[in-house]
Amino acid sequence: MTYPLVSFKNVTKNFGKMNAVTNLNFEIDKGEFLAIMGPSGCGKTTTLRMLAGLENPSSGEIRFNNRLMNNVKPHERDTPLVWQSLALFPFLNVQENVEFGLKMRGVSSKTRQKKSLEWLEKLEVRELAKRDISTLSGGQKQRVALARSLVMEPEILLLDEPLSALDAHLVIRMQAVLTQLQKELGITFVYVTHSQSEAFAMANRVIIMNVGEISQIGKPKDIYRSPANQFVAEFVGRNNILSGKVYDIKSKIAFIKTNSGNYNFEIIDKNIELGHTLNYIISADLMNFSLVKPKNSNIVNCKLISEEYIGSMVTLFLESVDGTEFKIQMQEREYSKLNIQNGEKYWLSWSKKNVHTLKKD
Amino acid sequence: MTKDKFYNLILKFYLFFIFVFIFTPIAFSIIFSFNSQRFPTIPLGNFSIEWYIKIFNDAEIWQAAINSVVVSSITCLIATFLGFCTAYSDYRYRFKFKGIYLALVLLPPTIPLIILALAMLAWLSKIGMSGQLWSIICAHSVLTAPFAMAIIRLRLNQMDPDLEAASWNLGGSEWDTMRNVILPYCRPAIISSLCLTAAVSFDEFAISWFVSGLNKTVPVIILEIVQGNIDPQVNAIGTFVFFTSITLVITAQIFFLTWQMKGKK
């Protein structure tokens, strides 16, 4: 029988009376890039620290290759961590920092030197080997911290918001470096972050956490297109979330009454009945924008309030007559052609195929 | 602006006079130690190293100097070790009554020296340990350990708490981490503490006088000479003591300040 690399079974961690994480159940496979994402205080860092043995679960089981790890000390594990603070040793130079773990393992000084230089080379910072840590830039420190962990040649590498202190352009570069490394080495990466762009850009699978519990586990695309609950829908991406009651169903098409109008959607693999109260979700990038009233059943007339530019994309914020806020994302190139103005009224529309619904309790 | 400058000037004068007040007697002591006349009067006599030759040939003073060096060097090791242990236990662990624990540890320097000295004498003679060099070392360690603890604690508080965990995470046991992370990180504070506790022990008079018995240290012998008669030898001894202490204190300061600067960067 083969076991997953890591498995969490009903893991709960309390700090005194404070509940950090509750009933975590998930598995991590060999060679995957898993991101754990959530707002601050959601328990993602605690989860990572339990993997490293820096915290012990209050109850439940953590297994590595089916071996129970609950009370195994941090230094007896092979789970190097890349710290948010980087935690490089300030009294050692770059190469000595990288050698540190090998030294603790009792590796001979000759092998240590060879390996540390190899890894510094791989991360393109070999020329810094003799430098003092305090003389490095943020990006260089990041690479040294990675080398220090990777030199241990572990099966699993833990990363705790490692890019949060870097400038935006460096973040993108380091993302590429990390993705490349992970593919090349075939090591399992567990990456904790609050940034959706980081998680979705790199990970094969994402765990979304909220107040100490898992909200959803899935591939980035699945989480983005079919959020499992309202928290995920609000936390991930730019979603338009309406709420309403189903008043009619005709051959796989459901009709729903919301505050800003009556709309419809296709029922796919879901049990929807008359009278259900639903969250009716349309992703901002699946909205259409037009100057004249379109011939579509799902339309709303809105006033443009403001716009926000991120790279080549622009997000427009609009308001319907009843005060509901709508968001739409489009290419900046497309947007600038339209010559539209704040305060003017425009039409939004969407296809019934692009609607995601969540049943409300 | 001009008002600020004015106050600034006054403060500078004030500081200047404090230094004059403190250092003039010491400066005169040094000057008179090279004076050929027996009595410290102005005008000065000829330049002479007579008094230095005299103390150099005095076996009793030599013995006192050796005693002082032995006492202060062993004291600084013990005090720094104890100070490090308490500072680390404070840094690392949370426990009940920690406030009381820290208050107790920091208590000795707040007790008037004469009372501490008397108590030490009473206690040490009760357990049959008074009148030996070890008695002075014990008493001085008690007195100076809090200074060591304060300095090392300051350093530990600057340390990124992730550093220790990072070492465990890379396979270092607690002991490995102590040797390879905590101690190297605290090195400037430890050196600073060694110098400072040695200086305090070297200069300390009251406790030494009470518990030393026949094993006199330098401050004790100075008092004995002064009590007997006016003897310029004291100036010569004082000059030595002053330069020893000031060297230790400045070394301590240099290490302290360099790490403070680095910490701020």
Boltz contact constraints between the chains, C-beta under 6 A:
constraints:
  - contact:
      token1: [A, 52]
      token2: [B, 169]
      max_distance: 6.0
  - contact:
      token1: [A, 54]
      token2: [B, 165]
      max_distance: 6.0
  - contact:
      token1: [A, 74]
      token2: [B, 168]
      max_distance: 6.0
  - contact:
      token1: [A, 74]
      token2: [B, 169]
      max_distance: 6.0
  - contact:
      token1: [A, 75]
      token2: [B, 168]
      max_distance: 6.0
  - contact:
      token1: [A, 75]
      token2: [B, 171]
      max_distance: 6.0
  - contact:
      token1: [A, 75]
      token2: [B, 172]
      max_distance: 6.0
  - contact:
      token1: [A, 75]
      token2: [B, 173]
      max_distance: 6.0
  - contact:
      token1: [A, 81]
      token2: [B, 169]
      max_distance: 6.0
  - contact:
      token1: [A, 83]
      token2: [B, 162]
      max_distance: 6.0
  - contact:
      token1: [A, 85]
      token2: [B, 160]
      max_distance: 6.0
  - contact:
      token1: [A, 85]
      token2: [B, 162]
      max_distance: 6.0
  - contact:
      token1: [A, 87]
      token2: [B, 160]
      max_distance: 6.0
  - contact:
      token1: [A, 87]
      token2: [B, 162]
      max_distance: 6.0
  - contact:
      token1: [A, 87]
      token2: [B, 163]
      max_distance: 6.0
  - contact:
      token1: [A, 87]
      token2: [B, 166]
      max_distance: 6.0
  - contact:
      token1: [A, 91]
      token2: [B, 184]
      max_distance: 6.0
  - contact:
      token1: [A, 91]
      token2: [B, 185]
      max_distance: 6.0
  - contact:
      token1: [A, 100]
      token2: [B, 170]
      max_distance: 6.0
  - contact:
      token1: [A, 101]
      token2: [B, 170]
      max_distance: 6.0
  - contact:
      token1: [A, 101]
      token2: [B, 171]
      max_distance: 6.0
  - contact:
      token1: [A, 104]
      token2: [B, 170]
      max_distance: 6.0
  - contact:
      token1: [A, 104]
      token2: [B, 171]
      max_distance: 6.0
  - contact:
      token1: [A, 104]
      token2: [B, 172]
      max_distance: 6.0
  - contact:
      token1: [A, 104]
      token2: [B, 176]
      max_distance: 6.0
  - contact:
      token1: [A, 105]
      token2: [B, 171]
      max_distance: 6.0
